[in-house]
Amino acid sequence: MNRRSFPVILEEDVDGGYVISCPFFEGCYSQGETIEEALKNIKEVISLCLEELPKREISYSSFPERIGFHMVSV
């Protein structure tokens, strides 16, 4: 099986732990008490998302190579 890389977004939860999501797949999110646990969990969820799309070829052109995060004041 070819390994693929996907972007993930990791946020610290106000109640403790971390929430993590993969914007490439709708509804692809998880959580963990530590960053390492959240990353492990999102890998499992991404694997499940890929199983749901066995015939769909993943196109890397559908998300940017670089993803930035900026703070703005309003």
PDB file of N, H, CA, C and O in Angstrom:
ATOM      1  N   MET A   1       0.845  -1.190   0.000  1.00  0.00           N
ATOM      2  CA  MET A   1       0.000   0.000   0.000  1.00  0.00           C
ATOM      3  C   MET A   1       0.884   1.244   0.000  1.00  0.00           C
ATOM      4  O   MET A   1       1.816   1.353   0.796  1.00  0.00           O
ATOM      5  N   ASN A   2       0.586   2.167  -0.888  1.00  0.00           N
ATOM      6  H   ASN A   2      -0.172   2.078  -1.534  1.00  0.00           H
ATOM      7  CA  ASN A   2       1.343   3.411  -0.952  1.00  0.00           C
ATOM      8  C   ASN A   2       0.968   4.311   0.212  1.00  0.00           C
ATOM      9  O   ASN A   2      -0.206   4.470   0.545  1.00  0.00           O
ATOM     10  N   ARG A   3       1.989   4.895   0.822  1.00  0.00           N
ATOM     11  H   ARG A   3       2.943   4.766   0.551  1.00  0.00           H
ATOM     12  CA  ARG A   3       1.733   5.842   1.902  1.00  0.00           C
ATOM     13  C   ARG A   3       1.429   7.199   1.290  1.00  0.00           C
ATOM     14  O   ARG A   3       2.073   7.611   0.325  1.00  0.00           O
ATOM     15  N   ARG A   4       0.460   7.881   1.843  1.00  0.00           N
ATOM     16  H   ARG A   4      -0.063   7.546   2.626  1.00  0.00           H
ATOM     17  CA  ARG A   4       0.062   9.200   1.369  1.00  0.00           C
ATOM     18  C   ARG A   4       0.112  10.168   2.537  1.00  0.00           C
ATOM     19  O   ARG A   4      -0.049   9.772   3.691  1.00  0.00           O
ATOM     20  N   SER A   5       0.331  11.412   2.238  1.00  0.00           N
ATOM     21  H   SER A   5       0.462  11.734   1.300  1.00  0.00           H
ATOM     22  CA  SER A   5       0.352  12.454   3.267  1.00  0.00           C
ATOM     23  C   SER A   5      -0.861  13.354   3.097  1.00  0.00           C
ATOM     24  O   SER A   5      -1.234  13.708   1.978  1.00  0.00           O
ATOM     25  N   PHE A   6      -1.464  13.716   4.205  1.00  0.00           N
ATOM     26  H   PHE A   6      -1.161  13.429   5.113  1.00  0.00           H
ATOM     27  CA  PHE A   6      -2.632  14.586   4.201  1.00  0.00           C
ATOM     28  C   PHE A   6      -2.440  15.676   5.247  1.00  0.00           C
ATOM     29  O   PHE A   6      -1.832  15.431   6.290  1.00  0.00           O
ATOM     30  N   PRO A   7      -2.952  16.882   4.982  1.00  0.00           N
ATOM     31  CA  PRO A   7      -2.863  17.944   5.979  1.00  0.00           C
ATOM     32  C   PRO A   7      -3.831  17.674   7.125  1.00  0.00           C
ATOM     33  O   PRO A   7      -4.929  17.159   6.912  1.00  0.00           O
ATOM     34  N   VAL A   8      -3.420  18.023   8.331  1.00  0.00           N
ATOM     35  H   VAL A   8      -2.528  18.441   8.503  1.00  0.00           H
ATOM     36  CA  VAL A   8      -4.306  17.929   9.493  1.00  0.00           C
ATOM     37  C   VAL A   8      -4.233  19.243  10.267  1.00  0.00           C
ATOM     38  O   VAL A   8      -3.232  19.957  10.218  1.00  0.00           O
ATOM     39  N   ILE A   9      -5.305  19.540  10.973  1.00  0.00           N
ATOM     40  H   ILE A   9      -6.118  18.960  11.013  1.00  0.00           H
ATOM     41  CA  ILE A   9      -5.386  20.740  11.802  1.00  0.00           C
ATOM     42  C   ILE A   9      -5.540  20.284  13.244  1.00  0.00           C
ATOM     43  O   ILE A   9      -6.461  19.536  13.570  1.00  0.00           O
ATOM     44  N   LEU A  10      -4.646  20.733  14.097  1.00  0.00           N
ATOM     45  H   LEU A  10      -3.898  21.341  13.832  1.00  0.00           H
ATOM     46  CA  LEU A  10      -4.629  20.342  15.505  1.00  0.00           C
ATOM     47  C   LEU A  10      -4.943  21.564  16.361  1.00  0.00           C
ATOM     48  O   LEU A  10      -4.307  22.608  16.223  1.00  0.00           O
ATOM     49  N   GLU A  11      -5.924  21.426  17.240  1.00  0.00           N
ATOM     50  H   GLU A  11      -6.441  20.577  17.352  1.00  0.00           H
ATOM     51  CA  GLU A  11      -6.313  22.522  18.126  1.00  0.00           C
ATOM     52  C   GLU A  11      -6.355  22.027  19.566  1.00  0.00           C
ATOM     53  O   GLU A  11      -6.809  20.916  19.838  1.00  0.00           O
ATOM     54  N   GLU A  12      -5.884  22.854  20.475  1.00  0.00           N
ATOM     55  H   GLU A  12      -5.516  23.757  20.255  1.00  0.00           H
ATOM     56  CA  GLU A  12      -5.985  22.517  21.891  1.00  0.00           C
ATOM     57  C   GLU A  12      -7.425  22.766  22.331  1.00  0.00           C
ATOM     58  O   GLU A  12      -7.985  23.828  22.061  1.00  0.00           O
ATOM     59  N   ASP A  13      -8.023  21.787  23.007  1.00  0.00           N
ATOM     60  H   ASP A  13      -7.568  20.924  23.226  1.00  0.00           H
ATOM     61  CA  ASP A  13      -9.405  21.896  23.464  1.00  0.00           C
ATOM     62  C   ASP A  13      -9.440  22.661  24.782  1.00  0.00           C
ATOM     63  O   ASP A  13      -8.565  22.474  25.629  1.00  0.00           O
ATOM     64  N   VAL A  14     -10.434  23.515  24.964  1.00  0.00           N
ATOM     65  H   VAL A  14     -11.145  23.667  24.276  1.00  0.00           H
ATOM     66  CA  VAL A  14     -10.540  24.303  26.194  1.00  0.00           C
ATOM     67  C   VAL A  14     -10.750  23.419  27.417  1.00  0.00           C
ATOM     68  O   VAL A  14     -10.397  23.810  28.530  1.00  0.00           O
ATOM     69  N   ASP A  15     -11.322  22.228  27.223  1.00  0.00           N
ATOM     70  H   ASP A  15     -11.609  21.911  26.319  1.00  0.00           H
ATOM     71  CA  ASP A  15     -11.556  21.306  28.333  1.00  0.00           C
ATOM     72  C   ASP A  15     -10.397  20.344  28.547  1.00  0.00           C
ATOM     73  O   ASP A  15     -10.490  19.436  29.373  1.00  0.00           O
ATOM     74  N   GLY A  16      -9.308  20.532  27.812  1.00  0.00           N
ATOM     75  H   GLY A  16      -9.232  21.269  27.140  1.00  0.00           H
ATOM     76  CA  GLY A  16      -8.149  19.653  27.906  1.00  0.00           C
ATOM     77  C   GLY A  16      -8.069  18.731  26.708  1.00  0.00           C
ATOM     78  O   GLY A  16      -9.081  18.424  26.078  1.00  0.00           O
ATOM     79  N   GLY A  17      -6.883  18.301  26.403  1.00  0.00           N
ATOM     80  H   GLY A  17      -6.061  18.550  26.915  1.00  0.00           H
ATOM     81  CA  GLY A  17      -6.686  17.430  25.258  1.00  0.00           C
ATOM     82  C   GLY A  17      -6.640  18.216  23.964  1.00  0.00           C
ATOM     83  O   GLY A  17      -6.492  19.438  23.966  1.00  0.00           O
ATOM     84  N   TYR A  18      -6.770  17.497  22.857  1.00  0.00           N
ATOM     85  H   TYR A  18      -6.891  16.504  22.856  1.00  0.00           H
ATOM     86  CA  TYR A  18      -6.630  18.098  21.537  1.00  0.00           C
ATOM     87  C   TYR A  18      -7.700  17.574  20.595  1.00  0.00           C
ATOM     88  O   TYR A  18      -8.110  16.416  20.676  1.00  0.00           O
ATOM     89  N   VAL A  19      -8.144  18.444  19.705  1.00  0.00           N
ATOM     90  H   VAL A  19      -7.811  19.385  19.640  1.00  0.00           H
ATOM     91  CA  VAL A  19      -9.077  18.088  18.641  1.00  0.00           C
ATOM     92  C   VAL A  19      -8.287  18.185  17.343  1.00  0.00           C
ATOM     93  O   VAL A  19      -7.532  19.137  17.146  1.00  0.00           O
ATOM     94  N   ILE A  20      -8.453  17.210  16.459  1.00  0.00           N
ATOM     95  H   ILE A  20      -9.067  16.436  16.619  1.00  0.00           H
ATOM     96  CA  ILE A  20      -7.686  17.173  15.218  1.00  0.00           C
ATOM     97  C   ILE A  20      -8.611  16.813  14.063  1.00  0.00           C
ATOM     98  O   ILE A  20      -9.516  15.993  14.212  1.00  0.00           O
ATOM     99  N   SER A  21      -8.374  17.434  12.910  1.00  0.00           N
ATOM    100  H   SER A  21      -7.638  18.101  12.789  1.00  0.00           H
ATOM    101  CA  SER A  21      -9.211  17.153  11.740  1.00  0.00           C
ATOM    102  C   SER A  21      -8.355  17.132  10.480  1.00  0.00           C
ATOM    103  O   SER A  21      -7.254  17.680  10.439  1.00  0.00           O
ATOM    104  N   CYS A  22      -8.894  16.486   9.461  1.00  0.00           N
ATOM    105  H   CYS A  22      -9.789  16.041   9.495  1.00  0.00           H
ATOM    106  CA  CYS A  22      -8.263  16.451   8.142  1.00  0.00           C
ATOM    107  C   CYS A  22      -9.223  17.127   7.172  1.00  0.00           C
ATOM    108  O   CYS A  22     -10.262  16.551   6.846  1.00  0.00           O
ATOM    109  N   PRO A  23      -8.907  18.332   6.700  1.00  0.00           N
ATOM    110  CA  PRO A  23      -9.833  19.061   5.836  1.00  0.00           C
ATOM    111  C   PRO A  23     -10.039  18.420   4.468  1.00  0.00           C
ATOM    112  O   PRO A  23     -10.943  18.819   3.734  1.00  0.00           O
ATOM    113  N   PHE A  24      -9.228  17.446   4.115  1.00  0.00           N
ATOM    114  H   PHE A  24      -8.493  17.121   4.711  1.00  0.00           H
ATOM    115  CA  PHE A  24      -9.363  16.783   2.826  1.00  0.00           C
ATOM    116  C   PHE A  24     -10.628  15.933   2.766  1.00  0.00           C
ATOM    117  O   PHE A  24     -11.202  15.751   1.692  1.00  0.00           O
ATOM    118  N   PHE A  25     -11.068  15.409   3.921  1.00  0.00           N
ATOM    119  H   PHE A  25     -10.601  15.557   4.793  1.00  0.00           H
ATOM    120  CA  PHE A  25     -12.251  14.554   3.992  1.00  0.00           C
ATOM    121  C   PHE A  25     -13.308  15.206   4.872  1.00  0.00           C
ATOM    122  O   PHE A  25     -13.009  15.633   5.987  1.00  0.00           O
ATOM    123  N   GLU A  26     -14.524  15.286   4.387  1.00  0.00           N
ATOM    124  H   GLU A  26     -14.767  14.939   3.482  1.00  0.00           H
ATOM    125  CA  GLU A  26     -15.625  15.841   5.168  1.00  0.00           C
ATOM    126  C   GLU A  26     -15.903  14.943   6.370  1.00  0.00           C
ATOM    127  O   GLU A  26     -16.002  13.724   6.227  1.00  0.00           O
ATOM    128  N   GLY A  27     -16.027  15.538   7.543  1.00  0.00           N
ATOM    129  H   GLY A  27     -15.947  16.528   7.659  1.00  0.00           H
ATOM    130  CA  GLY A  27     -16.338  14.783   8.752  1.00  0.00           C
ATOM    131  C   GLY A  27     -15.186  13.969   9.304  1.00  0.00           C
ATOM    132  O   GLY A  27     -15.402  13.072  10.118  1.00  0.00           O
ATOM    133  N   CYS A  28     -13.978  14.261   8.881  1.00  0.00           N
ATOM    134  H   CYS A  28     -13.803  14.990   8.219  1.00  0.00           H
ATOM    135  CA  CYS A  28     -12.800  13.500   9.314  1.00  0.00           C
ATOM    136  C   CYS A  28     -12.143  14.230  10.481  1.00  0.00           C
ATOM    137  O   CYS A  28     -11.348  15.150  10.284  1.00  0.00           O
ATOM    138  N   TYR A  29     -12.479  13.814  11.689  1.00  0.00           N
ATOM    139  H   TYR A  29     -13.125  13.067  11.849  1.00  0.00           H
ATOM    140  CA  TYR A  29     -11.917  14.450  12.872  1.00  0.00           C
ATOM    141  C   TYR A  29     -11.806  13.441  14.000  1.00  0.00           C
ATOM    142  O   TYR A  29     -12.439  12.385  13.972  1.00  0.00           O
ATOM    143  N   SER A  30     -10.993  13.778  14.992  1.00  0.00           N
ATOM    144  H   SER A  30     -10.479  14.636  15.015  1.00  0.00           H
ATOM    145  CA  SER A  30     -10.805  12.920  16.156  1.00  0.00           C
ATOM    146  C   SER A  30     -10.303  13.785  17.299  1.00  0.00           C
ATOM    147  O   SER A  30     -10.328  15.013  17.223  1.00  0.00           O
ATOM    148  N   GLN A  31      -9.851  13.135  18.350  1.00  0.00           N
ATOM    149  H   GLN A  31      -9.830  12.137  18.412  1.00  0.00           H
ATOM    150  CA  GLN A  31      -9.325  13.851  19.506  1.00  0.00           C
ATOM    151  C   GLN A  31      -8.331  12.963  20.228  1.00  0.00           C
ATOM    152  O   GLN A  31      -8.181  11.784  19.907  1.00  0.00           O
ATOM    153  N   GLY A  32      -7.652  13.544  21.208  1.00  0.00           N
ATOM    154  H   GLY A  32      -7.774  14.502  21.468  1.00  0.00           H
ATOM    155  CA  GLY A  32      -6.729  12.783  22.033  1.00  0.00           C
ATOM    156  C   GLY A  32      -6.311  13.600  23.236  1.00  0.00           C
ATOM    157  O   GLY A  32      -6.374  14.829  23.216  1.00  0.00           O
ATOM    158  N   GLU A  33      -5.888  12.918  24.278  1.00  0.00           N
ATOM    159  H   GLU A  33      -5.838  11.920  24.294  1.00  0.00           H
ATOM    160  CA  GLU A  33      -5.430  13.609  25.484  1.00  0.00           C
ATOM    161  C   GLU A  33      -4.082  14.292  25.257  1.00  0.00           C
ATOM    162  O   GLU A  33      -3.783  15.308  25.886  1.00  0.00           O
ATOM    163  N   THR A  34      -3.266  13.732  24.353  1.00  0.00           N
ATOM    164  H   THR A  34      -3.508  12.907  23.842  1.00  0.00           H
ATOM    165  CA  THR A  34      -1.966  14.303  24.011  1.00  0.00           C
ATOM    166  C   THR A  34      -1.912  14.530  22.501  1.00  0.00           C
ATOM    167  O   THR A  34      -2.752  14.025  21.756  1.00  0.00           O
ATOM    168  N   ILE A  35      -0.922  15.292  22.063  1.00  0.00           N
ATOM    169  H   ILE A  35      -0.239  15.703  22.667  1.00  0.00           H
ATOM    170  CA  ILE A  35      -0.742  15.505  20.628  1.00  0.00           C
ATOM    171  C   ILE A  35      -0.474  14.175  19.939  1.00  0.00           C
ATOM    172  O   ILE A  35      -1.024  13.899  18.873  1.00  0.00           O
ATOM    173  N   GLU A  36       0.367  13.361  20.545  1.00  0.00           N
ATOM    174  H   GLU A  36       0.814  13.585  21.411  1.00  0.00           H
ATOM    175  CA  GLU A  36       0.708  12.062  19.958  1.00  0.00           C
ATOM    176  C   GLU A  36      -0.525  11.178  19.806  1.00  0.00           C
ATOM    177  O   GLU A  36      -0.698  10.520  18.781  1.00  0.00           O
ATOM    178  N   GLU A  37      -1.382  11.164  20.830  1.00  0.00           N
ATOM    179  H   GLU A  37      -1.241  11.699  21.663  1.00  0.00           H
ATOM    180  CA  GLU A  37      -2.603  10.355  20.766  1.00  0.00           C
ATOM    181  C   GLU A  37      -3.551  10.887  19.692  1.00  0.00           C
ATOM    182  O   GLU A  37      -4.157  10.109  18.956  1.00  0.00           O
ATOM    183  N   ALA A  38      -3.678  12.217  19.604  1.00  0.00           N
ATOM    184  H   ALA A  38      -3.185  12.849  20.203  1.00  0.00           H
ATOM    185  CA  ALA A  38      -4.547  12.812  18.583  1.00  0.00           C
ATOM    186  C   ALA A  38      -4.044  12.467  17.182  1.00  0.00           C
ATOM    187  O   ALA A  38      -4.842  12.151  16.299  1.00  0.00           O
ATOM    188  N   LEU A  39      -2.730  12.524  16.972  1.00  0.00           N
ATOM    189  H   LEU A  39      -2.081  12.780  17.689  1.00  0.00           H
ATOM    190  CA  LEU A  39      -2.160  12.177  15.668  1.00  0.00           C
ATOM    191  C   LEU A  39      -2.383  10.706  15.339  1.00  0.00           C
ATOM    192  O   LEU A  39      -2.709  10.369  14.201  1.00  0.00           O
ATOM    193  N   LYS A  40      -2.211   9.836  16.316  1.00  0.00           N
ATOM    194  H   LYS A  40      -1.945  10.110  17.241  1.00  0.00           H
ATOM    195  CA  LYS A  40      -2.452   8.399  16.113  1.00  0.00           C
ATOM    196  C   LYS A  40      -3.914   8.173  15.737  1.00  0.00           C
ATOM    197  O   LYS A  40      -4.213   7.409  14.820  1.00  0.00           O
ATOM    198  N   ASN A  41      -4.818   8.837  16.448  1.00  0.00           N
ATOM    199  H   ASN A  41      -4.575   9.458  17.193  1.00  0.00           H
ATOM    200  CA  ASN A  41      -6.249   8.663  16.202  1.00  0.00           C
ATOM    201  C   ASN A  41      -6.669   9.180  14.830  1.00  0.00           C
ATOM    202  O   ASN A  41      -7.487   8.549  14.160  1.00  0.00           O
ATOM    203  N   ILE A  42      -6.117  10.329  14.398  1.00  0.00           N
ATOM    204  H   ILE A  42      -5.453  10.841  14.942  1.00  0.00           H
ATOM    205  CA  ILE A  42      -6.531  10.859  13.094  1.00  0.00           C
ATOM    206  C   ILE A  42      -6.010   9.973  11.971  1.00  0.00           C
ATOM    207  O   ILE A  42      -6.646   9.875  10.922  1.00  0.00           O
ATOM    208  N   LYS A  43      -4.872   9.330  12.168  1.00  0.00           N
ATOM    209  H   LYS A  43      -4.355   9.410  13.021  1.00  0.00           H
ATOM    210  CA  LYS A  43      -4.374   8.389  11.155  1.00  0.00           C
ATOM    211  C   LYS A  43      -5.364   7.238  10.972  1.00  0.00           C
ATOM    212  O   LYS A  43      -5.607   6.800   9.848  1.00  0.00           O
ATOM    213  N   GLU A  44      -5.928   6.756  12.064  1.00  0.00           N
ATOM    214  H   GLU A  44      -5.730   7.112  12.977  1.00  0.00           H
ATOM    215  CA  GLU A  44      -6.928   5.684  11.982  1.00  0.00           C
ATOM    216  C   GLU A  44      -8.181   6.167  11.251  1.00  0.00           C
ATOM    217  O   GLU A  44      -8.742   5.444  10.427  1.00  0.00           O
ATOM    218  N   VAL A  45      -8.616   7.387  11.556  1.00  0.00           N
ATOM    219  H   VAL A  45      -8.160   7.974  12.225  1.00  0.00           H
ATOM    220  CA  VAL A  45      -9.818   7.932  10.921  1.00  0.00           C
ATOM    221  C   VAL A  45      -9.575   8.157   9.424  1.00  0.00           C
ATOM    222  O   VAL A  45     -10.443   7.856   8.605  1.00  0.00           O
ATOM    223  N   ILE A  46      -8.404   8.683   9.065  1.00  0.00           N
ATOM    224  H   ILE A  46      -7.698   8.928   9.730  1.00  0.00           H
ATOM    225  CA  ILE A  46      -8.081   8.877   7.648  1.00  0.00           C
ATOM    226  C   ILE A  46      -8.070   7.534   6.928  1.00  0.00           C
ATOM    227  O   ILE A  46      -8.555   7.431   5.802  1.00  0.00           O
ATOM    228  N   SER A  47      -7.522   6.507   7.569  1.00  0.00           N
ATOM    229  H   SER A  47      -7.128   6.590   8.484  1.00  0.00           H
ATOM    230  CA  SER A  47      -7.523   5.165   6.966  1.00  0.00           C
ATOM    231  C   SER A  47      -8.945   4.690   6.698  1.00  0.00           C
ATOM    232  O   SER A  47      -9.219   4.100   5.652  1.00  0.00           O
ATOM    233  N   LEU A  48      -9.852   4.943   7.641  1.00  0.00           N
ATOM    234  H   LEU A  48      -9.630   5.422   8.490  1.00  0.00           H
ATOM    235  CA  LEU A  48     -11.256   4.569   7.446  1.00  0.00           C
ATOM    236  C   LEU A  48     -11.885   5.366   6.302  1.00  0.00           C
ATOM    237  O   LEU A  48     -12.655   4.820   5.512  1.00  0.00           O
ATOM    238  N   CYS A  49     -11.556   6.650   6.215  1.00  0.00           N
ATOM    239  H   CYS A  49     -10.930   7.093   6.857  1.00  0.00           H
ATOM    240  CA  CYS A  49     -12.073   7.470   5.112  1.00  0.00           C
ATOM    241  C   CYS A  49     -11.584   6.933   3.775  1.00  0.00           C
ATOM    242  O   CYS A  49     -12.340   6.902   2.804  1.00  0.00           O
ATOM    243  N   LEU A  50     -10.329   6.513   3.718  1.00  0.00           N
ATOM    244  H   LEU A  50      -9.715   6.539   4.507  1.00  0.00           H
ATOM    245  CA  LEU A  50      -9.777   5.965   2.477  1.00  0.00           C
ATOM    246  C   LEU A  50     -10.448   4.650   2.104  1.00  0.00           C
ATOM    247  O   LEU A  50     -10.651   4.367   0.923  1.00  0.00           O
ATOM    248  N   GLU A  51     -10.792   3.845   3.107  1.00  0.00           N
ATOM    249  H   GLU A  51     -10.627   4.075   4.066  1.00  0.00           H
ATOM    250  CA  GLU A  51     -11.492   2.585   2.833  1.00  0.00           C
ATOM    251  C   GLU A  51     -12.867   2.835   2.230  1.00  0.00           C
ATOM    252  O   GLU A  51     -13.355   2.028   1.440  1.00  0.00           O
ATOM    253  N   GLU A  52     -13.493   3.949   2.597  1.00  0.00           N
ATOM    254  H   GLU A  52     -13.096   4.605   3.239  1.00  0.00           H
ATOM    255  CA  GLU A  52     -14.811   4.289   2.073  1.00  0.00           C
ATOM    256  C   GLU A  52     -14.741   4.741   0.619  1.00  0.00           C
ATOM    257  O   GLU A  52     -15.757   4.774  -0.076  1.00  0.00           O
ATOM    258  N   LEU A  53     -13.551   5.087   0.166  1.00  0.00           N
ATOM    259  H   LEU A  53     -12.726   5.060   0.731  1.00  0.00           H
ATOM    260  CA  LEU A  53     -13.384   5.597  -1.194  1.00  0.00           C
ATOM    261  C   LEU A  53     -12.407   4.726  -1.977  1.00  0.00           C
ATOM    262  O   LEU A  53     -11.441   5.252  -2.530  1.00  0.00           O
ATOM    263  N   PRO A  54     -12.623   3.416  -2.044  1.00  0.00           N
ATOM    264  CA  PRO A  54     -11.620   2.534  -2.646  1.00  0.00           C
ATOM    265  C   PRO A  54     -11.381   2.761  -4.128  1.00  0.00           C
ATOM    266  O   PRO A  54     -10.285   2.493  -4.619  1.00  0.00           O
ATOM    267  N   LYS A  55     -12.370   3.244  -4.843  1.00  0.00           N
ATOM    268  H   LYS A  55     -13.261   3.462  -4.444  1.00  0.00           H
ATOM    269  CA  LYS A  55     -12.209   3.418  -6.283  1.00  0.00           C
ATOM    270  C   LYS A  55     -11.825   4.842  -6.665  1.00  0.00           C
ATOM    271  O   LYS A  55     -11.511   5.120  -7.822  1.00  0.00           O
ATOM    272  N   ARG A  56     -11.852   5.715  -5.710  1.00  0.00           N
ATOM    273  H   ARG A  56     -12.108   5.489  -4.770  1.00  0.00           H
ATOM    274  CA  ARG A  56     -11.528   7.114  -5.998  1.00  0.00           C
ATOM    275  C   ARG A  56     -10.016   7.314  -5.907  1.00  0.00           C
ATOM    276  O   ARG A  56      -9.393   6.984  -4.898  1.00  0.00           O
ATOM    277  N   GLU A  57      -9.456   7.844  -6.945  1.00  0.00           N
ATOM    278  H   GLU A  57      -9.963   8.112  -7.764  1.00  0.00           H
ATOM    279  CA  GLU A  57      -8.028   8.148  -6.930  1.00  0.00           C
ATOM    280  C   GLU A  57      -7.835   9.473  -6.191  1.00  0.00           C
ATOM    281  O   GLU A  57      -8.483  10.469  -6.511  1.00  0.00           O
ATOM    282  N   ILE A  58      -6.956   9.476  -5.218  1.00  0.00           N
ATOM    283  H   ILE A  58      -6.429   8.666  -4.958  1.00  0.00           H
ATOM    284  CA  ILE A  58      -6.701  10.686  -4.451  1.00  0.00           C
ATOM    285  C   ILE A  58      -5.865  11.635  -5.308  1.00  0.00           C
ATOM    286  O   ILE A  58      -4.788  11.275  -5.783  1.00  0.00           O
ATOM    287  N   SER A  59      -6.367  12.831  -5.495  1.00  0.00           N
ATOM    288  H   SER A  59      -7.242  13.124  -5.109  1.00  0.00           H
ATOM    289  CA  SER A  59      -5.667  13.828  -6.298  1.00  0.00           C
ATOM    290  C   SER A  59      -5.053  14.871  -5.381  1.00  0.00           C
ATOM    291  O   SER A  59      -5.754  15.565  -4.644  1.00  0.00           O
ATOM    292  N   TYR A  60      -3.736  14.969  -5.440  1.00  0.00           N
ATOM    293  H   TYR A  60      -3.167  14.406  -6.038  1.00  0.00           H
ATOM    294  CA  TYR A  60      -3.064  15.959  -4.610  1.00  0.00           C
ATOM    295  C   TYR A  60      -3.305  17.379  -5.104  1.00  0.00           C
ATOM    296  O   TYR A  60      -2.987  18.336  -4.397  1.00  0.00           O
ATOM    297  N   SER A  61      -3.857  17.534  -6.296  1.00  0.00           N
ATOM    298  H   SER A  61      -4.115  16.757  -6.870  1.00  0.00           H
ATOM    299  CA  SER A  61      -4.142  18.875  -6.790  1.00  0.00           C
ATOM    300  C   SER A  61      -5.357  19.476  -6.099  1.00  0.00           C
ATOM    301  O   SER A  61      -5.639  20.661  -6.276  1.00  0.00           O
ATOM    302  N   SER A  62      -6.082  18.683  -5.313  1.00  0.00           N
ATOM    303  H   SER A  62      -5.852  17.720  -5.169  1.00  0.00           H
ATOM    304  CA  SER A  62      -7.284  19.194  -4.667  1.00  0.00           C
ATOM    305  C   SER A  62      -7.004  19.920  -3.359  1.00  0.00           C
ATOM    306  O   SER A  62      -7.921  20.489  -2.766  1.00  0.00           O
ATOM    307  N   PHE A  63      -5.763  19.913  -2.898  1.00  0.00           N
ATOM    308  H   PHE A  63      -5.018  19.451  -3.380  1.00  0.00           H
ATOM    309  CA  PHE A  63      -5.413  20.765  -1.769  1.00  0.00           C
ATOM    310  C   PHE A  63      -4.039  21.367  -2.003  1.00  0.00           C
ATOM    311  O   PHE A  63      -3.202  20.769  -2.679  1.00  0.00           O
ATOM    312  N   PRO A  64      -3.806  22.549  -1.445  1.00  0.00           N
ATOM    313  CA  PRO A  64      -2.554  23.252  -1.717  1.00  0.00           C
ATOM    314  C   PRO A  64      -1.353  22.553  -1.092  1.00  0.00           C
ATOM    315  O   PRO A  64      -1.478  21.821  -0.110  1.00  0.00           O
ATOM    316  N   GLU A  65      -0.176  22.798  -1.690  1.00  0.00           N
ATOM    317  H   GLU A  65      -0.074  23.392  -2.487  1.00  0.00           H
ATOM    318  CA  GLU A  65       1.049  22.238  -1.138  1.00  0.00           C
ATOM    319  C   GLU A  65       1.377  22.875   0.202  1.00  0.00           C
ATOM    320  O   GLU A  65       1.878  22.210   1.108  1.00  0.00           O
ATOM    321  N   ARG A  66       1.093  24.156   0.322  1.00  0.00           N
ATOM    322  H   ARG A  66       0.686  24.696  -0.415  1.00  0.00           H
ATOM    323  CA  ARG A  66       1.381  24.868   1.560  1.00  0.00           C
ATOM    324  C   ARG A  66       0.075  25.342   2.173  1.00  0.00           C
ATOM    325  O   ARG A  66      -0.822  25.829   1.485  1.00  0.00           O
ATOM    326  N   ILE A  67      -0.003  25.188   3.461  1.00  0.00           N
ATOM    327  H   ILE A  67       0.726  24.792   4.020  1.00  0.00           H
ATOM    328  CA  ILE A  67      -1.162  25.671   4.196  1.00  0.00           C
ATOM    329  C   ILE A  67      -0.635  26.604   5.271  1.00  0.00           C
ATOM    330  O   ILE A  67       0.243  26.227   6.047  1.00  0.00           O
ATOM    331  N   GLY A  68      -1.161  27.807   5.322  1.00  0.00           N
ATOM    332  H   GLY A  68      -1.874  28.113   4.691  1.00  0.00           H
ATOM    333  CA  GLY A  68      -0.700  28.784   6.291  1.00  0.00           C
ATOM    334  C   GLY A  68      -1.786  29.115   7.304  1.00  0.00           C
ATOM    335  O   GLY A  68      -2.975  28.909   7.061  1.00  0.00           O
ATOM    336  N   PHE A  69      -1.354  29.623   8.421  1.00  0.00           N
ATOM    337  H   PHE A  69      -0.388  29.790   8.618  1.00  0.00           H
ATOM    338  CA  PHE A  69      -2.266  30.035   9.480  1.00  0.00           C
ATOM    339  C   PHE A  69      -1.859  31.439   9.880  1.00  0.00           C
ATOM    340  O   PHE A  69      -0.699  31.680  10.213  1.00  0.00           O
ATOM    341  N   HIS A  70      -2.797  32.362   9.850  1.00  0.00           N
ATOM    342  H   HIS A  70      -3.740  32.167   9.579  1.00  0.00           H
ATOM    343  CA  HIS A  70      -2.506  33.749  10.179  1.00  0.00           C
ATOM    344  C   HIS A  70      -3.529  34.260  11.179  1.00  0.00           C
ATOM    345  O   HIS A  70      -4.698  33.873  11.144  1.00  0.00           O
ATOM    346  N   MET A  71      -3.083  35.119  12.055  1.00  0.00           N
ATOM    347  H   MET A  71      -2.134  35.433  12.083  1.00  0.00           H
ATOM    348  CA  MET A  71      -3.977  35.784  12.998  1.00  0.00           C
ATOM    349  C   MET A  71      -4.280  37.172  12.451  1.00  0.00           C
ATOM    350  O   MET A  71      -3.379  37.867  11.980  1.00  0.00           O
ATOM    351  N   VAL A  72      -5.538  37.575  12.510  1.00  0.00           N
ATOM    352  H   VAL A  72      -6.270  37.011  12.893  1.00  0.00           H
ATOM    353  CA  VAL A  72      -5.926  38.922  12.110  1.00  0.00           C
ATOM    354  C   VAL A  72      -6.688  39.570  13.254  1.00  0.00           C
ATOM    355  O   VAL A  72      -7.418  38.901  13.986  1.00  0.00           O
ATOM    356  N   SER A  73      -6.516  40.856  13.399  1.00  0.00           N
ATOM    357  H   SER A  73      -5.924  41.400  12.805  1.00  0.00           H
ATOM    358  CA  SER A  73      -7.243  41.607  14.423  1.00  0.00           C
ATOM    359  C   SER A  73      -8.332  42.418  13.751  1.00  0.00           C
ATOM    360  O   SER A  73      -8.103  43.042  12.715  1.00  0.00           O
ATOM    361  N   VAL A  74      -9.522  42.407  14.342  1.00  0.00           N
ATOM    362  H   VAL A  74      -9.709  41.900  15.183  1.00  0.00           H
ATOM    363  CA  VAL A  74     -10.633  43.187  13.793  1.00  0.00           C
ATOM    364  C   VAL A  74     -11.269  44.013  14.884  1.00  0.00           C
ATOM    365  O   VAL A  74     -12.226  44.743  14.627  1.00  0.00           O
TER     366      VAL A  74
END
